[in-house]
C-alpha cells in the first residue's frame, strides 16, 4: 500500500496537544480554533456520509471538511467557486501583477497590530495604484484591481505583502473610452514604491496618534511617541520593495488560474511536506536569494506549528479586496462599460448549483459521483454520519 500523503493536520494531531500545553498562554482564540479545525478536518469528529456504487456496490465513507480558510485541505472547492464567480469579470486585455512589501522593521509592528496594520497595507497600496494611474503623466485612467494579503515567505516566516492583479488599462475620466497601457508596461514601480512608503508611514503614524497601536515584549519602548518616530525614521529613508511581474500570457482562463494560486493559498500546502518524524518536520521551500533553488528545511514540530500560526488572520478579516472599477459598489455597471468599450460580448449568466459535487466536477474536471472502482456506476449517498463526540485524540476544548 502506498504511503499516505503527509498533511499539516498530521503535525497538529501528533504534536498539537504538547504545543498547547507549553504555549497555551500565548495562543489567541483564533489560533486555537484554527488548530482544532485542521485537526478535526475530514475526520469522524465532523460527521460525514456513506456512498454506495449503484453498479458494483463499492462503499465509500467521506468525512466533512472544516471549511476553515487556513486549512490546506479546504481550499480546492473555495478556489473553484471563486474562479466561477470571477469568469465574467475578466477583460480582453493584458493583465499585470504588482506586489507591495513592507520592510521587516514595520512587519514587527504589524504582527502585534495585525488588523490595523493589514488594513493600512490595503489602504496604502490601493491609494498608490489609483493615484498614479489617474495621473495623466502615467495612464490617466481609473483602473480596477483585486488585492490579496499574504503574510508568509517560503520558509513560513512572517512576511506581510500584498498581491495586486489588474487589467492593463482603465476608463477615461469621462468614461468615454478605454485607456490601454503600453504593451508590457503597467505603471512605474519606482514611483509606486516612493508613494506607497509615504502613504503607508503617514497612515501608521496617524494610527499611533489615535491610540490604535499596541506594543508588547521587546517593543514596549515604542509606546512613547519620540521612540516610535525614531523607529520609523530609518524606514522613511530606506527603499521599499514594490515590483511588477511581466504581463500574463494566454487568455481569460490562464489569468484566472494564475490569480487563483494567490487568492486561496495558505501558508504551506500539504504537498510541500517531506517528512514528519521524531518531533521534527521537513518541508520543501524555494530560496529566492539563490536563483529560486528548491531546498528542504528541517525544523522542530514546535517551531513548525509556531510558524504556521503566525499566519492566522484576525477573525472576520477580509484578505481579498476589490478596488476601482472592480469595487463591489460599482463593479456591475463599470465592468459592463469596460466590456462595451473593449468590444466584448455580454457574459453568459451563471446559475449556481446547489450540490457541491456537481460544482466540483464542473470546475475541476474530477467527478465525485463516478465510482472509483468500476468506473461505470454512480456513488449514491445511503447514510448520513453524525459528528462523533469523541473526535480524534487531539482536540482543543478550551
N, C-alpha and C positions, 0 to 999 in steps of 0.2 A: 504494500500500500504506500502511495506517495506521501511524503511528509507534508503535513498541513502547513499552509502559508502562515507565517508569523504575523501577528497583529499587535497594534498598540494596546488593545484590550488584554492581550496575554500579559503584558508588562504590568498593567494595573491590577489584574486578578492575582498575579503572583506576589507582587511587591507593594500593592496599594495600601493594605492594612498597616504594614510596617511604616510606610511613609506617613500615613495619618497619625500613627502613634507618636512618631518623633517630631513631626512638623505641624501637628493639628492646630496649634495656636496661631500659626502664621497663614493658614489656609482661609481664603474667603469662602463665603457661602456659594458663590458661583463656581469656584474651583472644585469644591466638594461635590456639587451637583454634576459637574462635567465628569469627574472621576466615576461617580456612581452610574451615570448614564452609559458611559463607554463599557463599564464592567458588565452591565445588565443587557447590553445591546445584543439582540438575536440569541437570547437565552430563554429558558423556561420562565425566568423571572418576569418577563413582559408578556407572556402568553404567545399564542400563535394559532396555527391551523394545520389540519392534516388534509392532504390532497391524495386522490387515487386515480390512476390512469383508467379511462373507460374502455381500454382495449386489453392491456396486459395485466392490469391490477396492481401495478407498481405503486407503493405507498411512499409519500414524501412528507416529512414534518418540516414546517417552516415557522421559525420564531419571529416575532415582530421586532422592528427596528426601534431604536431610541429616538431617532429623528433629531438628535442634538446637532447643532451646526458645527460643533467642534469634533464630531465623531468621524473618523476616516471612512467608516463603512456606510455612512448615511448620506453621502453627497451625490451619488450617481443619479437617483431619481430627481433630487432637487435641481441638479445641474440640467437634466433633460427637460424638466418643466420650465426652467428659466430660459433655456435655448428656444423652446417653442414660443414662449411669450415674446421673445426678442426678434423673432423672424421678420415681423412686419416693420421693424424699426431700422433695419439695415438699408443704407442708401447706396445707390450705384455710383460710388466714388472711392478714391483711395482712403485708407484708414491709417491712423497713427497711434502710437503707444508712447506715452510720456510718463516718466517715473519721478516722483518727488520724494527726496530722502532728507531726514533731519539728522544733524550731527549727533555723535554719541553723548556729548555733554547735555544736549536737550533731551535725548532719549532717557536719561536718568530722571529728569523731571517728569517726563511722560509716564514712566512706569508707576510713579507714585500719584499721578493725577490723570489716569487714563481717559476717563470720559471727557474731561475738559480739554486736554491737550490733543486727543484724537479729533475732537470737534474743531479745534483750531487748525489742525492739519488739513482737514477737508475745506474749511473756510478759506484758508490762505491759498491753497492750490487752485481752488475754483476762482477766487478773485484774480489771481495772477493770470490764469489762462484766459479768462473772459476779458480782462482789461487789455492785455497785449493783443488779443485777437481783434478787438474792436478798434484799435489804433490804426488809422489809415496808413501809417508808415509800414505796417506789417501785413494785416489781412483786411481790416476794415469791415468786419462782418460779425454777426452773432453766431457763435459756434454752439454745438451741443456735445456733451460727453458724459460718460459714466466714470466714476471713480471707485476703486476697490481698495480697502485698507488691508495691508499685510503687516504683521508685526514681527516676523521671523526672518532669519537668514538660513542658509543651507545647514549650518551646524546647530540650529534651533536657538541660537542666542537672540536676545531682544534687539530687534532692528526695525522700528516702525518706518513704513514707507507707503506711498500711495501710487497705485497703478491707474492711469487715466487713459481711456481709449476714446478717440474722437474721429468723426468723419473729416476728411481733408478739405474743409471749406465751411461756409456758413451763409446765412441770409444777409443780404444787404440791409442797411439800417431801415430803409422804407419797405423792405420785404418784396421788392420788385424783381430781384434776380438772385441767382446762386453765385456766390463769390468763391471760386476754387483756389486752393493753394497751388503753389508751384509744384510740378512733379517731384516727388521725393523729398519735399521740404514743407514742414508744418509751421513752426514758429521758432525764433532764435533762442536756443537753450541758455545762452549766457544772460540774455535779457530776462528770461524767465527765472533763472536762478537768483539773480540780484533782487528782483521784485519779490519773489517768494520769501527770501530771507528777511527782507524789511517788513513785509506784511505779517509774517508769522511772529517775529520778535515783538512787533508792536502789539499784536493781539495777546501774546503771552504776558507782556508787561501789564496790559490792562487787566488781564485775569488776576495777576498778582495784586494789583492795587485794589481790586474789587474783593479781595479775600477769598478767591476761588481756588487757590493753590495751597496744598498742604505738603509738609516735608517731614520725613522721619529718618531715624537712624543716622547715618553719616551725613545726611543732607540737612540736618536741623539748623545749621548755621544760615541757610538760605531764607529762613523766616524773616530775617532782618533785611529791610529794603536795600541799604548800601551793599550788603554782601550779595544780594540777589543781582543787583545791577552789575557788580564787578564780575560775577559769574557769567553773565550774558555778554560781557564786553568782548571776550575772545571770539564768541560765535558771530558777533557783528562784523568782525574783521575777516574771518575765515570764509573761504569759498564753500557754498553749499552745493550738493550734488543734485542736479536735475539733468536727465538725459532723455533723448528721444530715440526710439528704435526705428529702423527702416520701415517704410510702409508695408502693409501686408500684401502678400501675393495671393492671387485667386479671388474668387467671388465671395458672395454673402456667407455661404456655408463655411468657408475657410476662416473668415473673420470671426464668426460666432464660435467656432471650435477653439480658436486661439483665445478669445476673450473668456470663454467658459473655463479654461485652465486656471484663470486667475480668480474668477468670481466665486468659485466653490472649492477652492483649495484650502486645506487645513495645514497646520504647522508641519506635519510629516505624514506621508502616505504609508500604508502598510507595506507596499512593495519595496520600500527602501530599507526595511529591517532585514538584517543578515543573520543575527544570532541573539538569542536570549538564554543565558545560562550563567549559573554560579553568581547570581547577583549583579550581572553586567549585561549591557545591551550594546550591540554593534550595529551601526547603520551606515548606509551609503550617503555621501554628500559630494557636492561639486565645489572644488576650490577655485573660485573665480579669480583669485590673485595669481594663480599658477596655470593660466591658459585653460581654465574650465576643466581641469583634470578631475576625474572621478576618483574618490578615495573612500576608505571606510574609517569610521571613528568609533572607538570603544569608550563607553562611559559607564559609570555605575548605574544600576537601576534607579537609585535615589536621585542621581543627577539628571537622568533622562526624564523622570517624572517632573522634576523641578523645572527643567527647560520647557517641557510641553505645557505645563500650567502657566508659564509666563504669558502665553498667548490666548488665555481665556478672556473673552471680551466682557465688558460690563453688561449686565442684564439689559436686554432691550436695545442695545446699541446697534444702529444700522451701519453695517460695514460696506454696503453697496449703495451709492447715491448717484443721482442724476442731476445734471445742471444744463443751463442754457435752454436751447430749444428741445432738449430731452427731459427737462424738469417735468414733474408729474402734472403741474398745473397747466402747462402749455403744450404738452407733448402731442396730443392728438391733432390739434389744429396746425401747429407749426411743422410737424412731420408731413402732414398732408400737403402743405405748401412746398416743402422741400422736394417731395416726390413729383409734384406738378412741375416745378422749375427744372428738375433733372429729367423730365420726360419718362418717369416710371409709371407703370400701371398701378392701379389700386391693389393693395394686398388682399388675398383671399381671406374670408372670415374663417376663424378657427373656432370650432365647437369643442369645448373641453370634455374629455372623457371622465366618467365617474370612477372607473376601475383603474387602479394603479398598474395592474398587469397589462392592460391594453396600452396605456400611455408609455410604459416602459418598453414594450415591444416596438411601438411606432417610432420612438425617439432613439432607441439604441440598437434596434435590429435583433435583439435577443428575446426569444419567446419564453415566458414563464408559464404558458399554458401547454406547450407541447411536451409530451412525455420524454424525459431524457434517456429512457431505456429503449423503448421500441421505436421511438421517433414518429409514430403514427397516431397514437392515442392522444387524448386531451386530459390534462390533470383537472379533476373536479374536486372542489372542496367538499369533504364529507363530515368534518368535525371542527369545531372551534375550541381551542385550548385556552382555558382561563389562566391568568398570571399565577405563577407558583409563589406563594407567600414566602417560602424558604429561600428562593433565589439562589444565585451562585454563591460560593463560600465567601466572597469578598464584597460585602455590601455596606455602604456608609449609611447609617440610620440616624446620624446626628441632626 
